[in-house]
Amino acid sequence: THKVFTGEVIYKLEGPGVDQEPKDLFEIDDKTGWIKSKIPLDREKYKSFTLKAFALSPSGERLENPTTIEIYVLDQNDNRPIFTQEEFIGAVPEFSIPGTSVLTISAVDADDPSTDNAVLSYSIKAQESFPPFSINKTMFGINNETGVIYTRDVGLDRDVVQSFQLSLEVADMSGLGLTSTGRATIYITDINNHAPQFQPTTYNMFAMENKVGLDLGRVNATDKDQRNGENWRIVYSIRGDASGNFAVRTDRATNQGIISVVKPLDYESKSEYQLTVIAENEVPLSTKAPYEQTSTATVTIRVLNENEAPRFYRNPIQVSFPESTAPDTVLASDIAHDPDNAKLKFEITHDPERWLRINRDTGEIIARRTFNIRSPYVKNNKYTALVKVTDLDAGGTSATASLEITLWATNDFPPVLVPLSGTVCSDREPGRLGLLLTAMDNDLSPHADPFSFEMADADMAANWTIIPLNESHAMLQPLIDIGWGEFSIPITVSDSGSPARSSNALVNVTVCPCDRAGQCTAFTAAAIFGSKVGISFIALMIIMASAALLLRKYTRVSFELHSWGLLVGESDDDVRDNVFNYDEQGGGEEDENAFNIDLLRTPSDMVPPPETVGQPGSGLPKHNQPLRKDAPYNLPSPRYPRKRPANPTDIEDFINDGLDAADNDPNMPPYDTALIYDYEGDGSLAGSLSSIASMGSEEDQDYDYLNDWGPRFKKLANMYASD
């Protein structure tokens, strides 16, 4: 509608489809105002257009407000429906009931969905099974509006048919319009409707005894469910193996069961096993499966005998016996056996003391001789030997065990008394005269000391007594004043063993006046002649011969010492006093070294200042000076007089004081050693004859100069050089 003007009106059109994209779809007649389409329109591309129309005067003046014009494109069925997938894939379990939904198909149509041009209808045009022709019934239906495909009949057995392929069609106009085709593949999925079954059901296998971890064989069970699927997998178990000697596992590639040995088998105990093996699925059996019992198989396993090594009942073989065990005593028996009941051979391979022997057939170990607990091969009272046993079958094997004999000490030896002779000085003060007795025993504690000393003769016990000093020493002393002479005193000494052992000894004691050295004086022999005891002519001749021999020995030793002084470079003017050691009274087990002359030397001469020790010309070796070995140094000694008397007439008192201190010194008896009353004055030019403080050590001494002194000295030089 527009106003009527007397003048001319011009019509214009603007908007999408005219002067805006998409352009040139519409035009308007500027004289009459008719709107026309210039080309055919596509509703699927542009559904509607909104335009504006203007009325203008010839001069271009707008006569009225613009008018909005709506143009709608009407739909025509010019588009076919199209399936959303080229192929639809679905699956359905076997033996599903009719009406089970399988999958939903879909299609689209570009036409107006509000019209029948886009109303679709679905249909199944054909059904093909795989394997081909395995089933002829129509197994699937479709909802033509929703596209849901469902089962419509029974008999979906995966053993018969594995899949279906369906030919599909979709049409618009509710099935009367344009059409398109498609396809769908439906797979029949497996359910566990088959139990495993053994084939065969009996098996025979062999196993070597004492071997573990070995596979004996395989059992075979099959399952008709889908191969390699979860319903196909089999697990095996064993019945009839209470000891747990066997195990079974599944080979995942073949589904077979592998039987192995996990504990050693013993042919002698059991030579054959019968096992029941059970096969089951990993997942439970479906309720739709036919009734089938669980499948079982019987496996017979025969054990093969192996030549086993003999076995000791105990290793180590531990026994305990006293060291005084009598020879031929049985120490151990029934020590080993052979699992194969083979004949055995026994032998001792290590017996350093050769104390043992063994019965090669029975293995009985016997003492060859008495043991000795002090053997270096006895450690912590244990003696160790090795025993070997070998079976005598072909290819026989052997085993070795240690034999540990624990020994305990026994009282095997009686004590021995020393010395069996000695001197008692009759001119000493009362209570100071006596003979020191020592007891020794080859046994060890507690079968040795402390020892007990007793007088074996009651008559002698009236005149003599034994005073214990310590665990191993005692003093034999007279109880009354006894005249000079020789006495034989029987003494019994006993040890502390259980039971104790004792021995009797006859101690010959000479009672006489003594010199300073504790020896009988020269006139003792004459006194003995005048005594009641008397002396035979032959004994007198022996005394005279001994005196002559002593004189000869004195002369020879004096000459040798003088010669040695020349060898070491002493001058002829060396007239110092020397002490010659010709012989010593026996002092028991500790009396092993001769008297050392260095003990009489002045201490300042013996030990140089520290800075000179080891220096050239010091006369002492670099190592420490030797210590005396002839005294125990375990008890305090009395103070000896050291200050020299001013008046020479007092020397007798001085010596007597030193003698009295020595007699009360517990460190002296029974050791033979020097009693040092005083030292010679300082300033003596004489050197020492002691080898202890000689020039340097033996390694530093050069004896080559002796080669120039003649053949005899050359031999002496070779002797020293060889050391």
C-alpha positions as CSV (number, residue, x, y, z in Angstrom):
1,T,0.0,0.0,0.0
2,H,1.3,3.4,-0.8
3,K,0.1,6.9,-1.0
4,V,-1.2,8.3,-4.3
5,F,0.7,11.2,-5.6
6,T,-0.2,13.2,-8.7
7,G,3.5,13.0,-9.6
8,E,5.6,10.1,-10.7
9,V,6.8,7.4,-8.1
10,I,10.0,5.4,-8.3
11,Y,10.3,2.0,-6.4
12,K,13.6,0.7,-4.9
13,L,14.6,-2.6,-3.1
14,E,17.4,-3.2,-0.7
15,G,18.7,-6.1,1.5
16,P,20.2,-9.6,1.3
17,G,19.5,-11.1,-2.1
18,V,19.5,-7.7,-3.8
19,D,22.4,-5.4,-3.1
20,Q,23.8,-7.6,-0.2
21,E,25.1,-11.1,-0.3
22,P,23.8,-13.2,-1.8
23,K,23.3,-10.5,-4.5
24,D,21.2,-10.5,-7.5
25,L,18.6,-13.0,-6.4
26,F,15.7,-10.6,-6.5
27,E,14.7,-7.4,-8.5
28,I,11.8,-4.9,-8.3
29,D,10.1,-3.0,-11.2
30,D,10.7,0.6,-10.4
31,K,7.5,1.7,-12.2
32,T,5.0,-0.9,-11.0
33,G,6.7,-2.2,-7.8
34,W,6.6,-6.0,-8.7
35,I,9.3,-8.1,-7.0
36,K,10.7,-10.9,-9.1
37,S,13.3,-13.7,-8.5
38,K,16.0,-13.6,-11.0
39,I,17.3,-17.3,-10.5
40,P,15.8,-20.5,-8.9
41,L,16.2,-20.6,-5.1
42,D,17.6,-23.5,-3.0
43,R,15.8,-23.8,0.4
44,E,18.6,-26.0,1.8
45,K,20.8,-23.0,1.1
46,Y,18.7,-20.0,2.0
47,K,15.4,-20.6,3.8
48,S,14.2,-16.9,3.9
49,F,15.0,-13.3,3.0
50,T,14.2,-10.0,4.7
51,L,14.2,-7.0,2.3
52,K,13.3,-3.2,2.5
53,A,11.3,-1.4,-0.2
54,F,11.4,2.4,-0.7
55,A,9.1,4.9,-2.6
56,L,11.0,7.9,-4.1
57,S,10.1,11.0,-6.0
58,P,11.8,11.6,-9.3
59,S,14.1,14.0,-7.5
60,G,15.1,11.2,-5.1
61,E,13.1,12.4,-2.2
62,R,11.7,9.6,0.1
63,L,8.0,9.8,0.0
64,E,7.4,7.5,3.0
65,N,9.1,5.2,5.4
66,P,10.7,1.9,4.1
67,T,8.5,-1.2,4.0
68,T,9.9,-4.6,5.3
69,I,9.3,-7.5,3.0
70,E,9.7,-11.2,4.2
71,I,10.3,-13.8,1.4
72,Y,10.1,-17.5,2.4
73,V,11.4,-20.4,0.2
74,L,9.0,-23.4,0.2
75,D,10.6,-26.9,0.4
76,Q,10.5,-29.5,-2.2
77,N,11.6,-33.2,-1.8
78,D,14.7,-32.8,-3.8
79,N,17.2,-34.6,-1.3
80,R,17.6,-38.3,-0.6
81,P,18.1,-39.5,2.9
82,I,21.8,-40.6,3.7
83,F,23.0,-43.1,6.3
84,T,25.3,-41.6,8.9
85,Q,27.8,-44.5,8.6
86,E,29.1,-46.4,5.7
87,E,28.8,-49.6,7.7
88,F,27.2,-50.2,11.1
89,I,28.9,-52.7,13.5
90,G,27.1,-54.5,16.2
91,A,27.4,-57.6,18.5
92,V,25.0,-59.8,20.3
93,P,25.8,-62.7,22.7
94,E,25.1,-66.1,21.5
95,F,21.8,-67.7,22.6
96,S,20.2,-64.3,23.1
97,I,16.5,-64.3,23.5
98,P,14.2,-62.8,20.8
99,G,13.8,-59.0,21.1
100,T,17.3,-58.5,22.3
101,S,18.5,-55.1,21.1
102,V,21.6,-55.3,18.9
103,L,22.4,-51.8,17.5
104,T,20.7,-48.6,16.2
105,I,21.2,-47.3,12.7
106,S,20.5,-43.7,11.6
107,A,20.2,-41.5,8.5
108,V,19.8,-37.8,7.7
109,D,17.7,-35.8,5.1
110,A,18.5,-32.3,4.0
111,D,14.8,-31.5,3.3
112,D,12.6,-29.5,5.6
113,P,12.2,-31.7,8.8
114,S,8.8,-30.2,9.3
115,T,7.5,-31.7,6.2
116,D,7.1,-35.3,4.9
117,N,10.1,-34.7,2.8
118,A,12.3,-35.5,5.8
119,V,10.2,-38.2,7.5
120,L,12.4,-41.4,7.2
121,S,11.6,-45.1,7.3
122,Y,14.2,-47.9,7.8
123,S,14.0,-51.5,6.6
124,I,16.2,-54.7,6.3
125,K,16.3,-55.9,2.7
126,A,18.6,-58.9,3.0
127,Q,20.4,-61.1,5.6
128,E,23.7,-63.0,4.9
129,S,25.4,-65.3,7.5
130,F,29.1,-66.2,8.0
131,P,29.9,-69.0,7.4
132,P,27.6,-68.7,4.3
133,F,24.3,-70.5,4.5
134,S,25.0,-71.6,8.1
135,I,21.5,-70.4,9.2
136,N,18.5,-69.7,7.0
137,K,16.0,-68.1,9.4
138,T,15.4,-64.4,9.6
139,M,17.3,-63.6,12.8
140,F,17.0,-59.8,13.0
141,G,14.3,-57.2,12.7
142,I,14.3,-53.4,12.6
143,N,12.1,-50.6,14.0
144,N,11.4,-48.6,10.8
145,E,11.1,-45.3,12.7
146,T,13.9,-45.5,15.3
147,G,16.3,-47.8,13.3
148,V,16.8,-50.2,16.3
149,I,17.9,-53.7,15.1
150,Y,16.9,-56.5,17.4
151,T,16.8,-60.4,17.4
152,R,13.6,-61.9,16.3
153,D,14.4,-65.7,16.6
154,V,16.3,-68.2,18.7
155,G,19.3,-70.2,17.6
156,L,22.2,-67.8,17.7
157,D,25.0,-70.3,18.4
158,R,28.6,-69.1,17.9
159,D,29.7,-72.6,17.1
160,V,27.3,-72.5,14.1
161,V,27.5,-68.9,12.9
162,Q,30.0,-66.2,13.8
163,S,28.4,-63.1,12.2
164,F,25.7,-61.7,10.0
165,Q,25.7,-59.0,7.3
166,L,22.4,-57.0,6.8
167,S,21.4,-54.9,3.7
168,L,19.6,-51.8,4.9
169,E,17.4,-49.2,3.2
170,V,16.1,-45.8,4.3
171,A,13.3,-43.8,2.5
172,D,11.8,-40.3,3.1
173,M,8.2,-39.4,2.7
174,S,7.6,-42.1,5.4
175,G,9.0,-44.7,3.1
176,L,7.3,-43.5,-0.1
177,G,9.9,-40.9,-1.2
178,L,13.5,-41.0,-2.1
179,T,15.6,-44.0,-0.9
180,S,19.2,-44.9,0.0
181,T,20.9,-48.2,0.9
182,G,23.4,-49.2,3.6
183,R,24.9,-52.3,5.4
184,A,25.3,-53.5,9.0
185,T,27.6,-56.3,10.3
186,I,26.5,-58.1,13.5
187,Y,29.0,-60.4,15.3
188,I,27.9,-63.3,17.6
189,T,29.9,-63.0,20.8
190,D,31.0,-65.9,22.9
191,I,29.6,-66.9,26.3
192,N,31.2,-69.6,28.5
193,N,28.9,-72.3,27.6
194,H,31.6,-75.0,27.2
195,A,33.6,-76.6,30.1
196,P,37.2,-77.7,29.4
197,Q,37.5,-81.4,28.5
198,F,40.7,-83.6,28.8
199,Q,41.8,-85.4,25.7
200,P,43.3,-88.0,26.6
201,T,42.4,-88.5,30.2
202,T,45.4,-90.7,31.4
203,Y,49.1,-89.8,31.3
204,N,52.3,-91.4,32.4
205,M,55.4,-89.4,33.4
206,F,58.8,-90.1,35.0
207,A,60.7,-88.0,37.6
208,M,64.3,-88.3,38.8
209,E,64.6,-88.3,42.6
210,N,66.3,-85.4,44.4
211,K,65.7,-83.1,41.4
212,V,63.5,-80.0,41.7
213,G,62.3,-77.4,39.2
214,L,62.1,-80.0,36.3
215,D,59.1,-80.2,34.0
216,L,57.8,-83.8,33.9
217,G,55.2,-83.4,31.0
218,R,52.0,-81.9,29.8
219,V,48.3,-82.6,30.1
220,N,45.9,-81.5,27.3
221,A,42.4,-80.1,27.8
222,T,40.4,-78.3,25.1
223,D,37.7,-75.7,25.3
224,K,35.2,-75.0,22.5
225,D,34.7,-71.4,23.4
226,Q,36.3,-68.7,21.4
227,R,40.0,-69.3,21.2
228,N,42.2,-67.0,23.2
229,G,39.1,-65.5,24.7
230,E,38.5,-65.2,28.5
231,N,36.0,-68.1,28.3
232,W,38.7,-70.3,26.6
233,R,41.4,-69.9,29.2
234,I,42.0,-73.0,31.5
235,V,43.4,-73.3,34.9
236,Y,44.7,-76.6,36.3
237,S,44.9,-78.0,39.8
238,I,46.2,-81.2,41.4
239,R,44.5,-83.6,43.9
240,G,46.2,-86.5,45.7
241,D,49.5,-84.6,46.4
242,A,49.4,-84.1,50.2
243,S,53.1,-83.5,50.5
244,G,53.0,-80.8,47.8
245,N,55.8,-82.4,45.7
246,F,54.2,-81.3,42.4
247,A,52.8,-78.2,40.7
248,V,50.9,-77.5,37.5
249,R,50.8,-74.3,35.4
250,T,49.1,-73.3,32.2
251,D,50.8,-72.6,28.9
252,R,48.9,-69.6,27.7
253,A,49.7,-70.2,24.1
254,T,48.4,-73.8,23.9
255,N,46.1,-73.9,27.0
256,Q,48.0,-77.1,28.1
257,G,48.9,-77.9,31.7
258,I,52.7,-78.3,32.6
259,I,53.4,-80.6,35.6
260,S,56.7,-80.0,37.5
261,V,58.5,-81.1,40.6
262,V,58.8,-78.6,43.4
263,K,60.0,-80.7,46.3
264,P,62.7,-83.4,46.1
265,L,61.4,-87.0,45.6
266,D,62.9,-90.0,47.4
267,Y,62.8,-93.2,45.5
268,E,63.4,-95.3,48.6
269,S,60.4,-93.7,50.4
270,K,57.9,-93.7,47.5
271,S,58.6,-94.8,43.9
272,E,55.2,-94.0,42.3
273,Y,52.6,-91.2,42.6
274,Q,49.1,-91.1,41.1
275,L,47.7,-87.6,40.7
276,T,44.3,-86.3,39.7
277,V,44.5,-83.2,37.6
278,I,41.4,-80.9,37.3
279,A,40.8,-78.5,34.4
280,E,38.5,-75.4,34.9
281,N,37.9,-72.1,33.2
282,E,39.1,-68.9,34.7
283,V,35.6,-67.4,34.5
284,P,32.5,-69.1,35.8
285,L,30.5,-71.3,33.4
286,S,27.3,-69.7,32.0
287,T,23.9,-70.8,33.1
288,K,23.0,-71.3,29.5
289,A,25.7,-74.0,29.1
290,P,24.6,-77.6,28.9
291,Y,25.2,-79.7,32.0
292,E,28.8,-81.0,31.9
293,Q,30.9,-82.4,34.7
294,T,34.3,-80.9,35.6
295,S,36.8,-82.7,33.5
296,T,39.6,-84.7,35.3
297,A,42.7,-86.7,34.2
298,T,44.8,-89.3,35.9
299,V,48.6,-88.8,35.9
300,T,50.9,-91.6,37.0
301,I,54.4,-90.4,38.0
302,R,57.2,-93.0,38.4
303,V,60.2,-92.0,40.4
304,L,63.6,-93.0,39.0
305,N,66.3,-94.1,41.4
306,E,69.5,-92.1,41.6
307,N,72.8,-93.2,43.1
308,E,72.8,-90.8,46.1
309,A,75.7,-89.9,48.2
310,P,76.0,-91.5,51.7
311,R,74.8,-89.2,54.5
312,F,76.1,-88.7,58.0
313,Y,73.6,-88.7,60.8
314,R,75.5,-85.7,62.3
315,N,78.1,-83.3,60.9
316,P,80.2,-82.6,62.8
317,I,80.3,-85.8,64.8
318,Q,80.9,-84.6,68.4
319,V,82.1,-86.9,71.2
320,S,83.7,-86.2,74.6
321,F,86.3,-88.4,76.3
322,P,89.1,-88.1,79.0
323,E,92.6,-87.7,77.7
324,S,93.5,-90.9,79.4
325,T,91.1,-92.9,77.4
326,A,92.5,-96.4,77.0
327,P,93.5,-97.6,73.5
328,D,90.8,-99.7,71.6
329,T,88.0,-97.6,73.2
330,V,85.1,-97.1,70.8
331,L,84.6,-93.4,70.3
332,A,81.7,-93.3,67.8
333,S,79.6,-95.8,65.9
334,D,76.7,-95.9,63.4
335,I,77.7,-92.5,62.0
336,A,76.4,-92.7,58.4
337,H,74.0,-94.5,56.1
338,D,73.3,-94.7,52.4
339,P,69.8,-93.8,51.0
340,D,70.2,-96.5,48.4
341,N,71.2,-99.1,51.0
342,A,74.5,-99.6,49.2
343,K,77.6,-101.0,50.9
344,L,79.8,-98.3,52.4
345,K,83.5,-97.9,52.9
346,F,84.8,-95.7,55.8
347,E,88.2,-94.0,56.1
348,I,89.9,-91.3,58.1
349,T,91.4,-88.7,55.9
350,H,92.8,-86.3,58.5
351,D,94.3,-87.4,61.8
352,P,97.5,-85.4,62.4
353,E,98.3,-87.1,65.7
354,R,97.3,-90.6,64.4
355,W,95.2,-91.2,67.5
356,L,92.3,-92.9,65.7
357,R,91.5,-95.8,63.5
358,I,88.2,-96.7,61.8
359,N,86.5,-99.9,60.8
360,R,86.3,-99.5,57.1
361,D,83.0,-101.6,56.9
362,T,81.0,-100.4,59.9
363,G,82.4,-96.9,60.4
364,E,83.2,-97.6,64.1
365,I,85.8,-95.1,65.3
366,I,88.3,-96.5,67.8
367,A,91.1,-94.9,69.8
368,R,94.5,-96.1,68.6
369,R,96.4,-94.8,71.6
370,T,96.0,-92.5,74.6
371,F,95.3,-88.8,73.9
372,N,97.5,-85.9,74.9
373,I,95.6,-82.7,75.7
374,R,98.8,-80.8,75.4
375,S,99.1,-81.6,71.7
376,P,99.4,-78.5,69.4
377,Y,96.5,-79.9,67.4
378,V,94.2,-79.7,70.4
379,K,92.6,-76.2,70.4
380,N,90.3,-75.2,73.2
381,N,90.3,-78.9,74.4
382,K,89.0,-80.0,71.0
383,Y,90.8,-82.3,68.5
384,T,89.4,-82.4,65.0
385,A,89.7,-85.2,62.4
386,L,88.0,-85.8,59.1
387,V,86.0,-89.0,58.2
388,K,85.1,-89.9,54.7
389,V,82.4,-92.5,53.6
390,T,82.0,-93.8,50.1
391,D,79.4,-96.1,48.6
392,L,80.7,-99.1,46.7
393,D,78.1,-99.0,43.9
394,A,79.2,-98.3,40.3
395,G,79.9,-94.6,40.1
396,G,79.7,-94.3,43.8
397,T,79.8,-91.0,45.5
398,S,81.2,-89.9,48.9
399,A,80.7,-87.5,51.8
400,T,82.9,-86.1,54.4
401,A,82.2,-85.1,58.0
402,S,84.4,-83.7,60.8
403,L,85.0,-85.6,64.0
404,E,85.3,-83.3,67.0
405,I,86.7,-84.9,70.2
406,T,86.4,-82.8,73.3
407,L,89.1,-83.9,75.8
408,W,89.2,-83.2,79.4
409,A,92.3,-83.5,81.5
410,T,92.9,-86.4,83.9
411,N,95.4,-87.1,86.6
412,D,97.8,-89.2,84.6
413,F,101.2,-88.5,86.2
414,P,102.3,-88.5,89.8
415,P,104.4,-85.5,90.9
416,V,108.2,-85.7,90.9
417,L,110.4,-84.3,93.7
418,V,113.6,-82.5,93.0
419,P,116.4,-82.3,94.0
420,L,117.1,-85.7,95.4
421,S,120.2,-84.6,97.1
422,G,121.5,-81.5,98.7
423,T,123.5,-79.9,101.5
424,V,122.3,-78.4,104.8
425,C,124.8,-76.1,106.5
426,S,125.1,-76.9,110.2
427,D,126.9,-73.6,111.0
428,R,124.0,-71.3,110.1
429,E,121.7,-69.7,112.5
430,P,118.8,-71.8,113.9
431,G,115.8,-71.6,111.6
432,R,118.0,-70.7,108.6
433,L,119.3,-74.1,107.6
434,G,117.3,-76.3,105.2
435,L,117.0,-77.8,101.8
436,L,114.6,-76.3,99.3
437,L,112.4,-79.0,97.7
438,T,110.4,-78.5,94.4
439,A,107.6,-80.7,93.0
440,M,106.9,-81.0,89.3
441,D,104.0,-82.6,87.5
442,N,103.3,-83.3,83.8
443,D,99.6,-82.9,84.4
444,L,97.7,-79.7,83.9
445,S,95.6,-77.8,86.5
446,P,93.6,-78.9,88.5
447,H,95.5,-82.2,88.6
448,A,98.9,-80.6,89.4
449,D,99.7,-78.0,92.1
450,P,99.2,-77.2,94.9
451,F,101.3,-80.1,96.1
452,S,101.5,-81.5,99.6
453,F,104.8,-82.7,101.1
454,E,104.9,-85.3,103.9
455,M,107.6,-87.3,105.8
456,A,107.2,-90.9,104.8
457,D,109.2,-92.2,107.8
458,A,107.8,-91.6,111.3
459,D,111.3,-91.9,112.9
460,M,112.6,-89.3,110.5
461,A,109.6,-87.1,111.2
462,A,110.9,-86.8,114.8
463,N,114.1,-85.1,113.7
464,W,113.1,-83.4,110.4
465,T,110.1,-81.4,109.2
466,I,108.8,-80.0,105.9
467,I,107.6,-76.4,105.8
468,P,105.5,-75.5,102.8
469,L,106.6,-72.3,101.1
470,N,104.1,-72.0,98.2
471,E,102.1,-74.3,95.9
472,S,105.1,-76.1,94.5
473,H,108.0,-75.5,97.0
474,A,108.7,-76.6,100.5
475,M,111.7,-76.4,102.9
476,L,113.2,-79.5,104.5
477,Q,114.7,-78.5,107.9
478,P,116.0,-80.4,110.9
479,L,114.0,-80.0,114.1
480,I,117.1,-80.6,116.4
481,D,120.8,-80.0,116.2
482,I,122.1,-82.7,114.0
483,G,125.7,-83.7,113.8
484,W,127.7,-83.8,110.5
485,G,126.9,-86.7,108.2
486,E,124.8,-88.0,105.4
487,F,121.1,-88.8,105.8
488,S,118.5,-90.5,103.6
489,I,115.1,-89.0,104.2
490,P,112.0,-90.6,102.5
491,I,109.4,-88.0,101.4
492,T,106.0,-88.4,99.9
493,V,104.7,-85.7,97.5
494,S,101.0,-85.6,96.4
495,D,99.2,-83.6,93.8
496,S,95.7,-82.0,93.9
497,G,94.1,-84.4,91.3
498,S,90.9,-86.3,91.9
499,P,91.8,-88.9,92.8
500,A,95.2,-87.6,93.9
501,R,98.4,-89.2,92.8
502,S,101.6,-89.3,94.9
503,S,105.2,-90.6,94.6
504,N,107.9,-91.4,97.2
505,A,111.4,-90.1,96.9
506,L,114.5,-90.7,98.9
507,V,116.3,-87.4,99.5
508,N,120.0,-87.6,100.4
509,V,121.0,-84.8,102.7
510,T,124.5,-83.9,103.6
511,V,124.8,-81.9,106.9
512,C,128.2,-80.1,107.1
513,P,129.7,-76.7,107.9
514,C,129.7,-74.6,104.7
515,D,131.8,-72.0,103.1
516,R,130.5,-68.7,101.8
517,A,129.2,-70.3,98.7
518,G,127.1,-72.8,100.7
519,Q,129.4,-75.7,99.9
520,C,130.9,-78.1,102.5
521,T,134.3,-76.8,103.7
522,A,137.6,-78.6,103.0
523,F,137.8,-80.2,106.5
524,T,134.4,-81.7,106.2
525,A,135.9,-84.9,104.8
526,A,138.2,-85.2,107.8
527,A,135.3,-84.5,110.1
528,I,133.3,-87.2,108.4
529,F,136.3,-89.6,108.9
530,G,136.1,-88.9,112.6
531,S,132.3,-89.2,112.8
532,K,130.4,-92.3,113.6
533,V,129.4,-92.6,110.0
534,G,132.9,-93.1,108.7
535,I,134.1,-93.3,105.2
536,S,135.5,-96.1,103.1
537,F,138.9,-96.1,101.4
538,I,137.3,-96.1,98.0
539,A,135.2,-93.0,98.8
540,L,138.4,-91.3,100.0
541,M,140.1,-92.1,96.7
542,I,137.1,-90.7,94.8
543,I,137.4,-87.4,96.7
544,M,141.1,-87.2,96.0
545,A,140.6,-87.9,92.3
546,S,137.8,-85.2,92.1
547,A,140.2,-82.7,93.7
548,A,142.9,-83.5,91.1
549,L,140.4,-83.2,88.3
550,L,139.2,-79.9,89.7
551,L,142.7,-78.5,89.8
552,R,143.3,-79.6,86.2
553,K,140.1,-77.9,85.0
554,Y,141.1,-74.7,86.8
555,T,144.5,-74.6,85.1
556,R,142.9,-75.2,81.6
557,V,140.2,-72.6,82.0
558,S,142.6,-70.0,83.3
559,F,144.8,-70.5,80.2
560,E,141.8,-70.3,77.8
561,L,140.5,-67.1,79.4
562,H,144.0,-65.6,79.2
563,S,144.2,-66.5,75.6
564,W,140.8,-65.0,74.8
565,G,141.9,-61.8,76.5
566,L,144.8,-61.6,74.0
567,L,142.3,-62.2,71.1
568,V,140.1,-59.3,72.0
569,G,143.0,-57.0,72.5
570,E,143.4,-57.0,76.3
571,S,146.8,-55.8,77.5
572,D,149.2,-57.9,79.6
573,D,148.9,-55.4,82.3
574,D,145.3,-56.4,83.0
575,V,145.6,-57.8,86.4
576,R,142.1,-57.3,87.7
577,D,140.3,-60.0,89.7
578,N,138.2,-62.4,87.6
579,V,135.6,-64.9,88.7
580,F,135.8,-68.3,87.0
581,N,132.7,-70.5,86.9
582,Y,133.8,-74.1,87.0
583,D,130.6,-75.8,88.1
584,E,127.4,-74.9,89.9
585,Q,125.2,-76.7,92.3
586,G,121.9,-77.8,90.7
587,G,119.1,-75.4,91.4
588,G,116.1,-77.1,90.1
589,E,114.3,-76.4,86.8
590,E,115.2,-72.7,86.8
591,D,118.9,-73.4,87.1
592,E,119.7,-73.3,83.3
593,N,122.2,-70.5,82.8
594,A,125.8,-70.1,84.1
595,F,126.8,-67.3,86.4
596,N,127.1,-64.0,84.6
597,I,130.3,-62.1,85.6
598,D,128.8,-58.8,84.7
599,L,126.8,-58.9,87.9
600,L,130.0,-58.1,89.8
601,R,130.9,-55.1,87.8
602,T,130.2,-51.6,88.9
603,P,126.8,-50.4,87.6
604,S,128.3,-47.2,86.3
605,D,130.6,-49.3,84.1
606,M,127.8,-51.5,82.9
607,V,125.3,-48.8,81.8
608,P,126.6,-45.8,79.9
609,P,124.7,-42.5,79.7
610,P,121.7,-42.7,77.4
611,E,123.3,-40.5,74.8
612,T,126.2,-42.9,74.4
613,V,124.2,-46.1,74.0
614,G,124.6,-47.5,70.5
615,Q,127.3,-44.9,69.6
616,P,130.7,-46.0,68.3
617,G,133.0,-46.8,71.2
618,S,130.3,-47.1,73.8
619,G,130.8,-50.9,74.0
620,L,127.1,-51.6,74.2
621,P,124.7,-52.7,71.5
622,K,121.8,-50.5,70.4
623,H,119.1,-52.7,71.9
624,N,118.2,-52.7,75.6
625,Q,120.5,-54.3,78.1
626,P,119.5,-57.8,79.1
627,L,117.6,-58.5,82.3
628,R,118.4,-61.2,84.7
629,K,116.4,-64.4,84.1
630,D,117.5,-66.2,87.3
631,A,115.1,-64.5,89.8
632,P,111.3,-64.3,89.8
633,Y,111.1,-60.6,90.6
634,N,107.7,-61.1,92.0
635,L,108.3,-60.4,95.7
636,P,109.8,-57.4,97.4
637,S,113.4,-57.9,98.5
638,P,115.0,-56.5,101.7
639,R,117.3,-53.5,101.5
640,Y,120.9,-54.6,101.0
641,P,123.7,-52.6,102.7
642,R,125.3,-50.3,100.1
643,K,127.4,-47.9,102.1
644,R,131.0,-49.1,102.4
645,P,132.4,-49.1,106.0
646,A,134.9,-46.4,106.8
647,N,137.0,-48.7,109.0
648,P,138.4,-51.8,107.3
649,T,138.0,-53.7,110.5
650,D,134.2,-53.4,110.1
651,I,134.2,-55.4,106.9
652,E,133.1,-58.6,108.6
653,D,130.0,-56.9,110.1
654,F,129.3,-55.4,106.6
655,I,129.5,-58.8,104.9
656,N,127.3,-60.5,107.6
657,D,124.6,-57.9,107.2
658,G,124.5,-58.5,103.5
659,L,124.4,-62.3,104.1
660,D,121.5,-61.9,106.5
661,A,119.6,-59.8,103.9
662,A,120.2,-62.4,101.2
663,D,119.0,-65.2,103.5
664,N,115.7,-63.3,104.0
665,D,115.2,-62.4,100.3
666,P,112.2,-64.4,99.0
667,N,113.4,-63.8,95.4
668,M,116.6,-65.7,95.8
669,P,116.0,-69.4,96.7
670,P,116.1,-71.7,95.0
671,Y,117.9,-69.7,92.3
672,D,121.7,-69.9,92.1
673,T,122.9,-66.4,91.6
674,A,125.4,-63.9,93.0
675,L,125.0,-62.2,96.3
676,I,126.3,-58.7,95.6
677,Y,127.8,-57.2,98.7
678,D,129.5,-54.3,97.0
679,Y,131.1,-53.3,93.7
680,E,134.7,-52.7,93.0
681,G,135.9,-49.1,93.0
682,D,135.4,-46.8,90.1
683,G,138.3,-46.1,87.8
684,S,139.3,-49.6,86.9
685,L,141.0,-49.7,83.5
686,A,140.0,-53.3,82.9
687,G,137.3,-54.1,80.4
688,S,134.5,-56.7,80.8
689,L,134.7,-60.3,79.6
690,S,130.9,-60.4,79.3
691,S,129.5,-61.1,75.8
692,I,126.3,-59.2,76.8
693,A,128.0,-55.8,76.8
694,S,130.5,-56.6,74.0
695,M,131.1,-54.2,71.1
696,G,127.9,-53.9,69.2
697,S,125.5,-56.7,68.3
698,E,126.4,-59.9,66.6
699,E,125.1,-58.5,63.4
700,D,127.5,-55.5,63.7
701,Q,130.6,-57.5,64.7
702,D,133.3,-57.9,62.0
703,Y,135.4,-61.0,62.4
704,D,137.4,-60.7,59.1
705,Y,140.5,-59.7,61.1
706,L,140.8,-63.2,62.5
707,N,141.6,-64.5,59.0
708,D,145.1,-62.9,59.4
709,W,145.9,-64.7,62.6
710,G,146.5,-68.2,61.2
711,P,144.6,-71.3,60.1
712,R,142.9,-72.0,63.5
713,F,141.6,-68.4,63.8
714,K,140.5,-68.5,60.2
715,K,138.2,-71.5,61.1
716,L,136.9,-69.5,64.0
717,A,136.2,-66.5,61.8
718,N,134.2,-68.8,59.4
719,M,132.2,-70.1,62.3
720,Y,131.1,-66.7,63.5
721,A,130.5,-65.4,60.0
722,S,128.1,-68.4,59.3
723,D,125.9,-67.3,62.1
